[in-house]
């Protein structure tokens, strides 16, 4: 009886870990799609702000060291509450989507 529970628990842990591992690329794809849908019009597909709107509003280059040195909390607050001409996304994106956006912004760092 005890051995059966141990096997069930092991199977559950393995299945959970596998699910998390397999869903990571999906979350990254979701964040990229969200960026394209919500952010690229102003920030540009490459996130440099090199768009007519980006230039007129002096949008910062999300790939720059200046943006990348900001903490996750600062980026989260900016996405959630907006800043300057940037709208707040607290009512448009879930907390998980905002977290995904911050992670996506980190992937944009200039190498």
N, C-alpha and C positions, 0 to 999 in steps of 0.2 A: 504494500500500500504506500509506504513512504517512498520507495523507489519510483513508483508511478508518478507521484507528485513532483519529485525531483526532475524526472524527464519532462513533465508538462511545463514546469517552470523554466527549464532550460530551453525548451522549444519556444516558449513565449518570448524569452529574452532574445533568442536568436532571430525570431521573426520580427521583433520590434527593431532590432539593430539593422537588419536587412532593409526594412521599410524606410528607416531614416537615411540609410546610405543611398538607397535608390531614389529617394525624393529630393535629395540635395540638388542635382542638376535641374530638376523641374522647378524648384524655387528660384534658381538663378535665371532660368528662362522666363519665369513669371515676372521677376524684377526687371529684366531687360524689356519685356513687352510692356510693362507698366511705365517704364521710363519713356519708351517710344510713344505711348499713348498720351501720357500726361505731361512730360517734361521736354521732349525733343523739339516742340514748336518754338520754344524760347531758347533752350540750352543747346539745341542742335543735336543731330544724330550722334555726333562724336563728343558731345558734352562740353565743347570748348566755348560755347556761347557765340559762335561765329554765324549768327543769323541776323536778319534785319532787326527783329525784336531784341535779340541779345545785344546787338551793338547799340541800339537806341537806349536801352535800359542799363547799359554797362554791366551786363551779367558776368559774373566771375566764371572763369574756366574751371570746371569741376575736376579736370585732370591735373590741375596745378598743385604745387606743393603747398600753396597758401590754403587751399580748400582741404587738401588731404591731411594737413596737420591738425585740423579741427577734430575734436573728440566726437565719438559716436553720439554722445548726449547732445552736443551742439548741433550736429547735422539732423538728428531726430527732432529737436526743438524747431529748427528752421523749416523742416518739411511739415511738421505738425501744425505749427502756428503761423507759418509764412514769415516773410521779412521784406520790407520795402514793397516793391511791386509784385513780389512772389506771393501767390495766394496760399492760404492755409489748406492743408489736405486732411485735417483731422476728421472731417465729416465725409471725405471722399475715399480715403484709404483706411484699411484696418491697421491696427498696431503691427501685425505681422507683415503687412505689405510695406509699411514705413521702415520697419527693421530690414526688410529685404532691399529696399531702396538704398539705405545706408550701406549695406554690404555691397550692393552693385556699384555705388559711387567709389567704394574702396578699390574695386577692380579696374577703375578708370585711371588710376595713378600713372603719371608719366614714368616711364622706365629710364 
